[in-house]
């Protein structure tokens, strides 16, 4: 079995991890252009438990969240890139725009969010996590490495090249 798993398989694995007393950490996102900020954030998330599961937004959910022409890369490509990281144990692709339903079903011990949410940015899934006894952890952000910033820099470089 590879690191990319469907939802039903992930739920079966979760039951085994629960029996084994493993701490399960969840984080999710688009991971459209994998960059250093993603890698550092995923490493920080992994340090909080035994198993790191990454919920990857599907192509359709990325389009709804970020607008066209995103995603830059298709979901299978993005999933395989994440799987290449040693800190990532499993990746599951999902269509939901927010992770509440997934968190309620999987019930990871720790749900990781970027540190920008620590300052009161709306996080509707926090209530779900607390309801089943999990905790929310905030991982450092590396703003200069955001996908949006990288795409902006590429656009400037291309404009300068063309001009």
NORDA-V155807 format. One record per helix or strand. SS is the DSSP state (h for helix, s for strand). FROM is the first residue (numbers start at 1). LEN is the number of residues. If there is no record, write none. Layout:
[[SS & FROM & LEN] [SS & FROM & LEN]]
This chain:
[[s & 4 & 1] [h & 7 & 14] [s & 24 & 6] [h & 36 & 11] [s & 51 & 7] [h & 59 & 8] [h & 75 & 9] [s & 90 & 5] [h & 100 & 7] [s & 110 & 5] [h & 115 & 5] [h & 125 & 7] [s & 135 & 5] [h & 143 & 3] [h & 147 & 16]]
